């Protein structure tokens, strides 16, 4: 009965979204608002299974004329999905061999064996790896380890979120940490703007990331401080199978590092990261290694793959309908505001827009608009562009916002309601923190 009520509420919210949207936008854009409202409401109130809701764009978008069935279906075979498949295979192999237990033991020896210590260890480790590796890869590898550290359901949720949020936060630390950073650098080069060097970028973003990690670790540890962390035996014997897998994973990390370009000094290997992850995932089935069998693929969370297909479909609908440009152009109405308030509005707009669309697609669309806005107002181009790019990685509410958020949902430990509640708080903290940090620091160095 409760689910029926939640379904009715979701439909009512969608209808309300259409009515409000009709006042300010075209019927097509109002329809898109209604569809997105319905999807977000269903994901949040869990009246339907996550995977089922994620397949609804295949029906809704063609039925409303927003996209054709072929255009929607193509998003469910987006190349990044194969990166996920490879990563899920590696994560399943790590868990099947028990290698995650060994890694967890090593982590507990470094950090305090308290809930707050472990939460910080997960978020800091995740952030550090994500600064140089894909945040998707980092989240896939670490979340299985985080889940092993405790049997307490409440603490499991905090640890999984610590990994996911840490991966998103760490991605801003280097230019190669996440795709939006590279898009910004490419855009600045095309506009003949002064380049931001690798070390200069780290100098500007590292303090911001550390402050955000401290805030998130502290908030996530509230209410779980009295939970006891299970003691791991000091005499865990590493099996031959675990050694082989650890060498393979180490080889993967080294290959990903070598593949990461450091402009203008090093161009990387030029390999496709999605192909690398899928190749290493398939390697788990190789005779002689036999880490996985075909039966193990049943553990792959296909609902998360459907979820990303839905996210890509929403991004496509945004762009194809012209709604993304329409929304972005509304920012020009705020061009007369004081710089602080303009930066605050841009930060809020990008952060919450990223919750329902790809941050890569959003940054690609928003940077030209922000650049034009900066030119028209005479404001610091790089300041506004940097704020827009960093905020695209600071979306913590919904699983479709970032790959780490989606991976956090894949383990069945975190409910969307848990993520949305805490994520809203962290979104607001991030918006204010980035705005203040930009005005106090970036404004003077860019």
TAGI-V997260 format. One record per residue. N is the residue number from 1. RES is the residue in one letter. SS is DSSP state (alpha for helix, beta for strand, coil for the rest). D_LAST is the distance of its C-alpha to the last C-alpha in Angstrom with 1 decimal. Layout:
# TAGI-V997260
N_RES_SS_D_LAST ; N_RES_SS_D_LAST
This chain:
# TAGI-V997260
1_X_coil_56.2 ; 2_X_alpha_52.8 ; 3_X_alpha_51.2 ; 4_X_alpha_53.0 ; 5_X_alpha_51.7 ; 6_X_alpha_48.1 ; 7_X_alpha_48.6 ; 8_X_alpha_50.0 ; 9_X_alpha_47.0 ; 10_X_alpha_44.6 ; 11_X_alpha_46.5 ; 12_X_alpha_46.6 ; 13_X_alpha_42.8 ; 14_X_alpha_42.4 ; 15_X_alpha_44.9 ; 16_X_alpha_43.0 ; 17_X_alpha_39.7 ; 18_X_alpha_41.5 ; 19_X_alpha_42.9 ; 20_X_alpha_39.6 ; 21_X_alpha_37.8 ; 22_X_alpha_40.6 ; 23_X_alpha_39.8 ; 24_X_alpha_36.3 ; 25_X_coil_36.3 ; 26_X_coil_38.8 ; 27_X_alpha_41.6 ; 28_X_alpha_39.9 ; 29_X_alpha_36.7 ; 30_X_alpha_38.8 ; 31_X_alpha_40.7 ; 32_X_alpha_37.6 ; 33_X_alpha_36.6 ; 34_X_alpha_40.1 ; 35_X_alpha_40.0 ; 36_X_alpha_36.7 ; 37_X_alpha_37.9 ; 38_X_alpha_41.2 ; 39_X_alpha_39.5 ; 40_X_alpha_37.1 ; 41_X_alpha_40.1 ; 42_X_alpha_42.4 ; 43_X_alpha_39.9 ; 44_X_alpha_39.4 ; 45_X_alpha_43.0 ; 46_X_coil_44.4 ; 47_X_coil_47.4 ; 48_X_coil_47.4 ; 49_X_coil_46.5 ; 50_X_alpha_42.9 ; 51_X_alpha_44.0 ; 52_X_alpha_46.1 ; 53_X_alpha_43.4 ; 54_X_alpha_41.1 ; 55_X_alpha_43.7 ; 56_X_coil_44.2 ; 57_X_alpha_41.6 ; 58_X_alpha_44.2 ; 59_X_alpha_46.6 ; 60_X_alpha_44.6 ; 61_X_alpha_42.3 ; 62_X_alpha_45.2 ; 63_X_alpha_47.5 ; 64_X_coil_45.2 ; 65_X_coil_44.3 ; 66_X_coil_40.6 ; 67_X_coil_40.9 ; 68_X_coil_43.8 ; 69_X_alpha_45.2 ; 70_X_alpha_44.1 ; 71_X_alpha_40.5 ; 72_X_alpha_40.4 ; 73_X_alpha_42.3 ; 74_X_alpha_40.0 ; 75_X_alpha_37.2 ; 76_X_coil_39.5 ; 77_X_coil_39.5 ; 78_X_coil_35.8 ; 79_X_alpha_35.1 ; 80_X_alpha_33.0 ; 81_X_alpha_36.2 ; 82_X_alpha_37.7 ; 83_X_alpha_35.0 ; 84_X_alpha_36.1 ; 85_X_alpha_39.7 ; 86_X_alpha_39.1 ; 87_X_alpha_37.1 ; 88_X_alpha_39.9 ; 89_X_alpha_42.5 ; 90_X_alpha_40.8 ; 91_X_alpha_40.5 ; 92_X_alpha_44.1 ; 93_X_alpha_45.3 ; 94_X_alpha_43.4 ; 95_X_alpha_45.1 ; 96_X_alpha_48.5 ; 97_X_alpha_48.7 ; 98_X_coil_47.6 ; 99_X_alpha_44.8 ; 100_X_alpha_42.6 ; 101_X_alpha_45.0 ; 102_X_alpha_44.5 ; 103_X_alpha_40.7 ; 104_X_alpha_41.0 ; 105_X_alpha_43.2 ; 106_X_alpha_40.7 ; 107_X_alpha_38.0 ; 108_X_alpha_40.4 ; 109_X_alpha_41.1 ; 110_X_alpha_37.5 ; 111_X_coil_36.6 ; 112_X_coil_38.8 ; 113_X_coil_41.4 ; 114_X_coil_40.6 ; 115_X_alpha_39.2 ; 116_X_alpha_36.0 ; 117_X_alpha_35.8 ; 118_X_alpha_36.4 ; 119_X_alpha_33.9 ; 120_X_alpha_31.2 ; 121_X_alpha_32.4 ; 122_X_alpha_32.2 ; 123_X_alpha_28.8 ; 124_X_alpha_27.3 ; 125_X_alpha_29.2 ; 126_X_alpha_28.1 ; 127_X_alpha_24.4 ; 128_X_alpha_24.7 ; 129_X_alpha_26.6 ; 130_X_alpha_24.4 ; 131_X_coil_21.3 ; 132_X_coil_23.2 ; 133_X_coil_26.0 ; 134_X_coil_26.4 ; 135_X_alpha_26.3 ; 136_X_alpha_29.5 ; 137_X_alpha_31.2 ; 138_X_alpha_30.2 ; 139_X_alpha_31.5 ; 140_X_alpha_34.7 ; 141_X_alpha_35.5 ; 142_X_alpha_34.8 ; 143_X_alpha_36.3 ; 144_X_alpha_39.8 ; 145_X_alpha_39.4 ; 146_X_alpha_38.2 ; 147_X_alpha_41.2 ; 148_X_alpha_43.6 ; 149_X_coil_42.5 ; 150_X_coil_44.4 ; 151_X_coil_47.2 ; 152_X_coil_46.1 ; 153_X_alpha_44.9 ; 154_X_alpha_42.6 ; 155_X_alpha_40.8 ; 156_X_alpha_40.7 ; 157_X_alpha_38.7 ; 158_X_alpha_36.1 ; 159_X_alpha_35.9 ; 160_X_alpha_35.4 ; 161_X_alpha_32.6 ; 162_X_alpha_31.0 ; 163_X_alpha_30.9 ; 164_X_alpha_29.7 ; 165_X_alpha_26.9 ; 166_X_alpha_25.9 ; 167_X_alpha_25.6 ; 168_X_alpha_23.3 ; 169_X_alpha_21.1 ; 170_X_alpha_21.1 ; 171_X_coil_20.1 ; 172_X_coil_16.5 ; 173_X_coil_16.2 ; 174_X_coil_16.2 ; 175_X_coil_15.4 ; 176_X_coil_19.2 ; 177_X_coil_20.0 ; 178_X_coil_20.6 ; 179_X_alpha_20.9 ; 180_X_alpha_18.3 ; 181_X_alpha_15.6 ; 182_X_alpha_17.3 ; 183_X_alpha_17.6 ; 184_X_alpha_13.9 ; 185_X_alpha_13.5 ; 186_X_alpha_16.6 ; 187_X_alpha_15.6 ; 188_X_alpha_12.5 ; 189_X_alpha_14.9 ; 190_X_alpha_17.5 ; 191_X_coil_15.4 ; 192_X_coil_14.5 ; 193_X_coil_10.7 ; 194_X_coil_9.0 ; 195_X_coil_10.0 ; 196_X_coil_8.7 ; 197_X_coil_11.6 ; 198_X_alpha_14.0 ; 199_X_alpha_13.8 ; 200_X_alpha_10.0 ; 201_X_alpha_10.4 ; 202_X_alpha_13.3 ; 203_X_alpha_11.8 ; 204_X_alpha_9.4 ; 205_X_alpha_12.4 ; 206_X_alpha_15.5 ; 207_X_alpha_15.8 ; 208_X_alpha_15.5 ; 209_X_alpha_18.1 ; 210_X_alpha_20.3 ; 211_X_alpha_20.5 ; 212_X_alpha_21.3 ; 213_X_alpha_23.9 ; 214_X_alpha_25.5 ; 215_X_alpha_25.9 ; 216_X_alpha_27.4 ; 217_X_alpha_29.6 ; 218_X_alpha_30.9 ; 219_X_alpha_31.7 ; 220_X_alpha_33.3 ; 221_X_alpha_35.5 ; 222_X_coil_36.9 ; 223_X_coil_40.6 ; 224_X_coil_41.2 ; 225_X_coil_41.3 ; 226_X_coil_45.1 ; 227_X_coil_45.3 ; 228_X_coil_46.7 ; 229_X_coil_45.0 ; 230_X_coil_47.7 ; 231_X_coil_48.4 ; 232_X_coil_48.3 ; 233_X_coil_51.0 ; 234_X_coil_50.0 ; 235_X_coil_52.5 ; 236_X_coil_51.0 ; 237_X_coil_52.1 ; 238_X_coil_49.8 ; 239_X_coil_51.9 ; 240_X_alpha_52.0 ; 241_X_alpha_50.5 ; 242_X_alpha_47.6 ; 243_X_alpha_47.0 ; 244_X_alpha_47.0 ; 245_X_alpha_44.6 ; 246_X_alpha_42.2 ; 247_X_alpha_42.2 ; 248_X_alpha_41.5 ; 249_X_alpha_38.5 ; 250_X_alpha_37.2 ; 251_X_alpha_37.6 ; 252_X_alpha_35.7 ; 253_X_alpha_32.7 ; 254_X_alpha_32.8 ; 255_X_alpha_33.1 ; 256_X_alpha_30.2 ; 257_X_alpha_28.0 ; 258_X_alpha_29.3 ; 259_X_alpha_28.6 ; 260_X_coil_24.9 ; 261_X_coil_22.8 ; 262_X_beta_20.1 ; 263_X_coil_18.4 ; 264_X_coil_18.9 ; 265_X_coil_21.3 ; 266_X_beta_23.7 ; 267_X_coil_24.9 ; 268_X_coil_26.9 ; 269_X_coil_30.5 ; 270_X_coil_29.9 ; 271_X_coil_32.2 ; 272_X_coil_32.1 ; 273_X_alpha_31.2 ; 274_X_alpha_33.5 ; 275_X_alpha_36.3 ; 276_X_alpha_35.7 ; 277_X_alpha_36.0 ; 278_X_alpha_39.1 ; 279_X_alpha_40.7 ; 280_X_alpha_40.4 ; 281_X_alpha_41.7 ; 282_X_alpha_44.7 ; 283_X_alpha_45.3 ; 284_X_coil_46.4 ; 285_X_coil_49.6 ; 286_X_coil_50.5 ; 287_X_coil_54.1 ; 288_X_coil_54.2 ; 289_X_coil_51.2 ; 290_X_coil_52.3 ; 291_X_coil_49.6 ; 292_X_coil_50.0 ; 293_X_coil_52.7 ; 294_X_alpha_52.5 ; 295_X_alpha_53.6 ; 296_X_alpha_50.4 ; 297_X_alpha_48.4 ; 298_X_alpha_49.9 ; 299_X_alpha_47.4 ; 300_X_coil_44.4 ; 301_X_coil_43.0 ; 302_X_alpha_43.5 ; 303_X_alpha_42.6 ; 304_X_alpha_38.9 ; 305_X_alpha_39.1 ; 306_X_alpha_40.5 ; 307_X_alpha_37.8 ; 308_X_alpha_35.1 ; 309_X_alpha_37.2 ; 310_X_alpha_37.1 ; 311_X_alpha_33.4 ; 312_X_alpha_33.0 ; 313_X_alpha_35.7 ; 314_X_alpha_33.8 ; 315_X_alpha_30.7 ; 316_X_alpha_32.9 ; 317_X_alpha_34.6 ; 318_X_alpha_31.4 ; 319_X_alpha_30.5 ; 320_X_alpha_34.0 ; 321_X_coil_34.9 ; 322_X_coil_31.9 ; 323_X_alpha_31.2 ; 324_X_alpha_27.7 ; 325_X_alpha_26.8 ; 326_X_alpha_28.8 ; 327_X_alpha_27.0 ; 328_X_alpha_23.5 ; 329_X_alpha_24.6 ; 330_X_alpha_25.7 ; 331_X_alpha_22.1 ; 332_X_alpha_22.3 ; 333_X_alpha_24.8 ; 334_X_alpha_22.2 ; 335_X_coil_20.1 ; 336_X_coil_21.6 ; 337_X_coil_20.6 ; 338_X_coil_18.4 ; 339_X_alpha_14.8 ; 340_X_alpha_15.7 ; 341_X_alpha_18.7 ; 342_X_alpha_17.1 ; 343_X_alpha_14.6 ; 344_X_alpha_17.7 ; 345_X_alpha_19.8 ; 346_X_alpha_17.5 ; 347_X_alpha_17.4 ; 348_X_alpha_21.1 ; 349_X_alpha_21.9 ; 350_X_alpha_20.3 ; 351_X_alpha_21.7 ; 352_X_alpha_25.2 ; 353_X_alpha_25.3 ; 354_X_alpha_24.6 ; 355_X_coil_27.7 ; 356_X_coil_30.0 ; 357_X_coil_28.4 ; 358_X_coil_26.8 ; 359_X_alpha_23.1 ; 360_X_alpha_22.9 ; 361_X_alpha_24.7 ; 362_X_alpha_22.7 ; 363_X_alpha_19.3 ; 364_X_alpha_20.9 ; 365_X_alpha_22.2 ; 366_X_alpha_19.5 ; 367_X_alpha_16.4 ; 368_X_alpha_18.2 ; 369_X_alpha_19.1 ; 370_X_alpha_15.7 ; 371_X_alpha_14.4 ; 372_X_alpha_17.5 ; 373_X_alpha_17.1 ; 374_X_alpha_13.6 ; 375_X_alpha_15.4 ; 376_X_alpha_18.4 ; 377_X_alpha_16.8 ; 378_X_coil_14.3 ; 379_X_coil_11.5 ; 380_X_coil_7.8 ; 381_X_alpha_8.7 ; 382_X_alpha_6.2 ; 383_X_alpha_6.4 ; 384_X_alpha_10.1 ; 385_X_alpha_10.6 ; 386_X_alpha_9.3 ; 387_X_alpha_11.6 ; 388_X_alpha_14.3 ; 389_X_alpha_14.4 ; 390_X_alpha_14.6 ; 391_X_alpha_17.1 ; 392_X_coil_19.2 ; 393_X_coil_20.1 ; 394_X_coil_20.9 ; 395_X_coil_24.2 ; 396_X_coil_27.1 ; 397_X_coil_30.0 ; 398_X_coil_31.9 ; 399_X_coil_32.9 ; 400_X_coil_31.8 ; 401_X_coil_28.2 ; 402_X_coil_27.3 ; 403_X_alpha_29.6 ; 404_X_alpha_29.7 ; 405_X_alpha_30.9 ; 406_X_alpha_33.6 ; 407_X_alpha_34.7 ; 408_X_alpha_35.1 ; 409_X_alpha_37.6 ; 410_X_alpha_39.5 ; 411_X_coil_41.3 ; 412_X_coil_43.0 ; 413_X_coil_42.0 ; 414_X_coil_39.3 ; 415_X_coil_40.3 ; 416_X_alpha_37.9 ; 417_X_alpha_38.7 ; 418_X_alpha_37.5 ; 419_X_alpha_34.2 ; 420_X_alpha_33.7 ; 421_X_alpha_34.6 ; 422_X_alpha_32.3 ; 423_X_alpha_29.6 ; 424_X_alpha_29.5 ; 425_X_alpha_28.8 ; 426_X_alpha_26.0 ; 427_X_alpha_24.5 ; 428_X_alpha_24.5 ; 429_X_alpha_23.1 ; 430_X_alpha_20.3 ; 431_X_alpha_19.4 ; 432_X_alpha_19.5 ; 433_X_alpha_17.8 ; 434_X_alpha_14.7 ; 435_X_alpha_14.6 ; 436_X_alpha_15.0 ; 437_X_alpha_12.6 ; 438_X_alpha_9.8 ; 439_X_alpha_10.8 ; 440_X_alpha_11.5 ; 441_X_alpha_8.8 ; 442_X_alpha_5.7 ; 443_X_alpha_5.9 ; 444_X_alpha_5.9 ; 445_X_alpha_3.8 ; 446_X_coil_0.0
